[in-house]
Amino acid sequence: MEAVIKDFIAKKLLPKKANIKYIATHEWGHFISTDDLNNPKSPMRVLFKRTKPKDFVSENARVDVYEFIADSIACNLNNITCKNSDKVVEYFLKGDV
């Protein structure tokens, strides 16, 4: 697994400080956000569309809103710098979703 993570980091599919915990929290991020993101009017879709290319934490985060949100949640929970991670976690913690 370590070799795969290093390979993904080298390919910029994961942030530099990613590890197995990052991957687990990323997948958990999918679990808690999918229902909200299926709504075309989700504020998280707007945040994704307004994010500048340089502000994506990985190439994976650029793929779609689902990956963007999961990466943002994982960054926040793993203390990895990510421009919008605090906004994303705050949104999902509010309980309005």
GROMACS elastic network, one bead per residue, 0.5 to 0.9 nm:
[ bonds ]
;  ai    aj funct       b0    kb
    1     4     6  0.51097   500
    1     5     6  0.61975   500
    1     6     6  0.86337   500
    1    20     6  0.78254   500
    2     5     6  0.50910   500
    2     6     6  0.61688   500
    2     7     6  0.85647   500
    2    19     6  0.76725   500
    2    20     6  0.79050   500
    3     6     6  0.51210   500
    3     7     6  0.61244   500
    3     8     6  0.86189   500
    4     7     6  0.50065   500
    4     8     6  0.61325   500
    4     9     6  0.85672   500
    5     8     6  0.50646   500
    5     9     6  0.61364   500
    5    10     6  0.85869   500
    5    14     6  0.76845   500
    5    18     6  0.73916   500
    5    19     6  0.66291   500
    5    20     6  0.77523   500
    5    23     6  0.89652   500
    6     9     6  0.50413   500
    6    10     6  0.61545   500
    6    11     6  0.86410   500
    6    14     6  0.87581   500
    6    16     6  0.86202   500
    6    18     6  0.86498   500
    6    19     6  0.86674   500
    7    10     6  0.50613   500
    7    11     6  0.62749   500
    7    12     6  0.86227   500
    7    13     6  0.86727   500
    8    11     6  0.50223   500
    8    12     6  0.61204   500
    8    13     6  0.50692   500
    8    14     6  0.56939   500
    8    15     6  0.86285   500
    9    13     6  0.57699   500
    9    15     6  0.60213   500
    9    16     6  0.57209   500
    9    17     6  0.83349   500
    9    18     6  0.74960   500
    9    58     6  0.87475   500
   10    13     6  0.76286   500
   10    14     6  0.81346   500
   10    16     6  0.81706   500
   11    14     6  0.77209   500
   11    59     6  0.83334   500
   12    15     6  0.65553   500
   12    16     6  0.79089   500
   12    57     6  0.87420   500
   12    58     6  0.56106   500
   12    59     6  0.57807   500
   12    60     6  0.78006   500
   13    57     6  0.88846   500
   13    58     6  0.53367   500
   13    59     6  0.50807   500
   13    60     6  0.50482   500
   13    61     6  0.80630   500
   14    17     6  0.81598   500
   14    18     6  0.62106   500
   14    19     6  0.89280   500
   14    23     6  0.88927   500
   14    57     6  0.76887   500
   14    58     6  0.54773   500
   14    59     6  0.74635   500
   14    60     6  0.70145   500
   14    61     6  0.87274   500
   14    71     6  0.85551   500
   15    18     6  0.54814   500
   15    57     6  0.60875   500
   15    58     6  0.57353   500
   15    59     6  0.89751   500
   15    71     6  0.89945   500
   15    75     6  0.84881   500
   15    80     6  0.79052   500
   16    19     6  0.88811   500
   16    80     6  0.87366   500
   17    22     6  0.85313   500
   17    78     6  0.87080   500
   17    80     6  0.68489   500
   18    21     6  0.76863   500
   18    22     6  0.54036   500
   18    23     6  0.73940   500
   18    75     6  0.85173   500
   18    78     6  0.82225   500
   18    80     6  0.81326   500
   19    22     6  0.51611   500
   19    23     6  0.65393   500
   19    24     6  0.88705   500
   20    23     6  0.50951   500
   20    24     6  0.62716   500
   20    25     6  0.87043   500
   21    24     6  0.50621   500
   21    25     6  0.61659   500
   21    26     6  0.84417   500
   21    74     6  0.85281   500
   21    78     6  0.76767   500
   22    25     6  0.52319   500
   22    26     6  0.59945   500
   22    27     6  0.86563   500
   22    71     6  0.85848   500
   22    74     6  0.56057   500
   22    75     6  0.72945   500
   22    77     6  0.80405   500
   22    78     6  0.63606   500
   23    27     6  0.62732   500
   23    28     6  0.86203   500
   23    71     6  0.88819   500
   23    74     6  0.74594   500
   24    27     6  0.52621   500
   24    28     6  0.62591   500
   24    29     6  0.86015   500
   24    74     6  0.81130   500
   25    29     6  0.59959   500
   25    30     6  0.87185   500
   25    70     6  0.78412   500
   25    71     6  0.85246   500
   25    73     6  0.72529   500
   25    74     6  0.50047   500
   25    75     6  0.85631   500
   25    77     6  0.73195   500
   25    78     6  0.82291   500
   26    30     6  0.66184   500
   26    31     6  0.89150   500
   26    67     6  0.83868   500
   26    69     6  0.85850   500
   26    71     6  0.56353   500
   26    72     6  0.81153   500
   26    73     6  0.66171   500
   26    75     6  0.82036   500
   27    30     6  0.51381   500
   27    31     6  0.65499   500
   27    70     6  0.67515   500
   27    71     6  0.88347   500
   27    74     6  0.83363   500
   28    32     6  0.64001   500
   28    33     6  0.86213   500
   28    70     6  0.75589   500
   28    73     6  0.86193   500
   28    74     6  0.83131   500
   29    32     6  0.53903   500
   29    33     6  0.60616   500
   29    34     6  0.83456   500
   29    66     6  0.88013   500
   29    67     6  0.88898   500
   29    69     6  0.69999   500
   29    71     6  0.75277   500
   29    72     6  0.83052   500
   29    73     6  0.57778   500
   29    74     6  0.68059   500
   30    33     6  0.53274   500
   30    34     6  0.57052   500
   30    66     6  0.67428   500
   30    67     6  0.76801   500
   30    69     6  0.75876   500
   30    70     6  0.53583   500
   30    71     6  0.89958   500
   31    34     6  0.60723   500
   31    35     6  0.83947   500
   31    70     6  0.87061   500
   32    35     6  0.75104   500
   32    36     6  0.83493   500
   32    70     6  0.89219   500
   32    92     6  0.80777   500
   33    36     6  0.55255   500
   33    37     6  0.61256   500
   33    38     6  0.87144   500
   33    66     6  0.76880   500
   33    69     6  0.74321   500
   33    70     6  0.76740   500
   33    92     6  0.76188   500
   33    97     6  0.83729   500
   34    37     6  0.50404   500
   34    38     6  0.60914   500
   34    39     6  0.89503   500
   34    66     6  0.69903   500
   35    38     6  0.53027   500
   35    39     6  0.71613   500
   35    97     6  0.81588   500
   36    39     6  0.55841   500
   36    40     6  0.87172   500
   36    41     6  0.89580   500
   36    42     6  0.63455   500
   36    44     6  0.84206   500
   36    97     6  0.59457   500
   37    40     6  0.70024   500
   37    41     6  0.83561   500
   37    42     6  0.60024   500
   37    43     6  0.87231   500
   37    44     6  0.70627   500
   37    45     6  0.70026   500
   37    65     6  0.74024   500
   37    66     6  0.68930   500
   37    69     6  0.88702   500
   38    41     6  0.86831   500
   38    42     6  0.78699   500
   39    42     6  0.54531   500
   39    45     6  0.87362   500
   40    43     6  0.87797   500
   40    45     6  0.72044   500
   41    44     6  0.84118   500
   41    45     6  0.71750   500
   41    46     6  0.81090   500
   42    45     6  0.54881   500
   42    46     6  0.71704   500
   42    97     6  0.89760   500
   43    46     6  0.51653   500
   43    47     6  0.63772   500
   43    48     6  0.87566   500
   43    91     6  0.88552   500
   44    48     6  0.61409   500
   44    49     6  0.86346   500
   44    65     6  0.75025   500
   44    69     6  0.76360   500
   44    88     6  0.73382   500
   44    91     6  0.84067   500
   45    48     6  0.50875   500
   45    49     6  0.62772   500
   45    50     6  0.86835   500
   45    65     6  0.61198   500
   45    66     6  0.89540   500
   46    49     6  0.51367   500
   46    50     6  0.61764   500
   46    51     6  0.86656   500
   47    50     6  0.51732   500
   47    51     6  0.61912   500
   47    65     6  0.88194   500
   47    84     6  0.82792   500
   47    88     6  0.87896   500
   48    51     6  0.53159   500
   48    52     6  0.87385   500
   48    62     6  0.85904   500
   48    64     6  0.79839   500
   48    65     6  0.58493   500
   48    68     6  0.69383   500
   48    69     6  0.81213   500
   49    52     6  0.82010   500
   49    65     6  0.82355   500
   51    54     6  0.82879   500
   51    55     6  0.63972   500
   51    56     6  0.72496   500
   51    83     6  0.89234   500
   51    84     6  0.83583   500
   52    55     6  0.53741   500
   52    56     6  0.71794   500
   53    56     6  0.58303   500
   53    62     6  0.77003   500
   54    57     6  0.81570   500
   55    58     6  0.87722   500
   55    82     6  0.73707   500
   55    83     6  0.61215   500
   55    84     6  0.82338   500
   56    59     6  0.71327   500
   56    60     6  0.85600   500
   56    61     6  0.59769   500
   56    62     6  0.64017   500
   56    68     6  0.76845   500
   56    82     6  0.74226   500
   56    83     6  0.76943   500
   56    84     6  0.87755   500
   57    60     6  0.82035   500
   57    61     6  0.64766   500
   57    62     6  0.85054   500
   57    68     6  0.84421   500
   57    71     6  0.74448   500
   57    72     6  0.78766   500
   57    75     6  0.83856   500
   57    80     6  0.89910   500
   57    81     6  0.79349   500
   57    82     6  0.57952   500
   57    83     6  0.79061   500
   58    61     6  0.52738   500
   58    62     6  0.70161   500
   58    68     6  0.87096   500
   58    71     6  0.80621   500
   59    62     6  0.53277   500
   59    63     6  0.70352   500
   60    63     6  0.54510   500
   60    64     6  0.81387   500
   60    67     6  0.63340   500
   60    68     6  0.73825   500
   60    71     6  0.80584   500
   61    64     6  0.66860   500
   61    65     6  0.75631   500
   61    66     6  0.81017   500
   61    69     6  0.76005   500
   61    70     6  0.80236   500
   61    71     6  0.61613   500
   61    72     6  0.81787   500
   62    65     6  0.77558   500
   62    67     6  0.73313   500
   62    68     6  0.63637   500
   63    66     6  0.81779   500
   63    67     6  0.64337   500
   63    68     6  0.73852   500
   64    67     6  0.55884   500
   64    68     6  0.62132   500
   64    69     6  0.87675   500
   65    69     6  0.60558   500
   65    70     6  0.85140   500
   66    69     6  0.53988   500
   66    70     6  0.62217   500
   66    71     6  0.85882   500
   67    70     6  0.51008   500
   67    71     6  0.59561   500
   67    72     6  0.83974   500
   68    71     6  0.52695   500
   68    72     6  0.61068   500
   68    73     6  0.87043   500
   69    73     6  0.61518   500
   69    74     6  0.85297   500
   69    85     6  0.80639   500
   69    88     6  0.68763   500
   69    89     6  0.89256   500
   70    73     6  0.52198   500
   70    74     6  0.61394   500
   70    75     6  0.85613   500
   71    74     6  0.50291   500
   71    75     6  0.59953   500
   71    76     6  0.85578   500
   71    82     6  0.87186   500
   71    85     6  0.81265   500
   72    75     6  0.51325   500
   72    76     6  0.62380   500
   72    77     6  0.87309   500
   72    82     6  0.66121   500
   72    83     6  0.83657   500
   72    84     6  0.66182   500
   72    86     6  0.79202   500
   72    87     6  0.88873   500
   72    88     6  0.66121   500
   72    89     6  0.77498   500
   73    76     6  0.52064   500
   73    77     6  0.62762   500
   73    78     6  0.85846   500
   73    85     6  0.59644   500
   73    86     6  0.81673   500
   73    88     6  0.67334   500
   73    89     6  0.60012   500
   74    77     6  0.52446   500
   74    78     6  0.60232   500
   74    79     6  0.84408   500
   74    80     6  0.80951   500
   74    85     6  0.82438   500
   75    78     6  0.51514   500
   75    79     6  0.58458   500
   75    81     6  0.65562   500
   75    82     6  0.62927   500
   75    85     6  0.64867   500
   76    79     6  0.53296   500
   76    80     6  0.62490   500
   76    81     6  0.75106   500
   76    82     6  0.74341   500
   76    85     6  0.54014   500
   76    86     6  0.64676   500
   76    88     6  0.87886   500
   76    89     6  0.72985   500
   77    80     6  0.78417   500
   77    85     6  0.89645   500
   77    89     6  0.88936   500
   78    81     6  0.89833   500
   79    82     6  0.88449   500
   81    85     6  0.79876   500
   82    85     6  0.55045   500
   82    86     6  0.82041   500
   83    86     6  0.77439   500
   83    87     6  0.86848   500
   84    87     6  0.53916   500
   84    88     6  0.62868   500
   84    89     6  0.88258   500
   85    88     6  0.51215   500
   85    89     6  0.61991   500
   85    90     6  0.84779   500
   86    89     6  0.53148   500
   86    90     6  0.59975   500
   86    91     6  0.85141   500
   87    90     6  0.51501   500
   87    91     6  0.61194   500
   87    92     6  0.88104   500
   88    91     6  0.51737   500
   88    92     6  0.64715   500
   88    93     6  0.86824   500
   89    92     6  0.52351   500
   89    93     6  0.60084   500
   89    94     6  0.86198   500
   90    93     6  0.50981   500
   90    94     6  0.62298   500
   91    94     6  0.54841   500
   91    95     6  0.76402   500
   91    96     6  0.77401   500
   91    97     6  0.80937   500
   92    95     6  0.59886   500
   92    96     6  0.72645   500
   92    97     6  0.65459   500
   93    96     6  0.80423   500
   93    97     6  0.87206   500
   94    97     6  0.77445   500
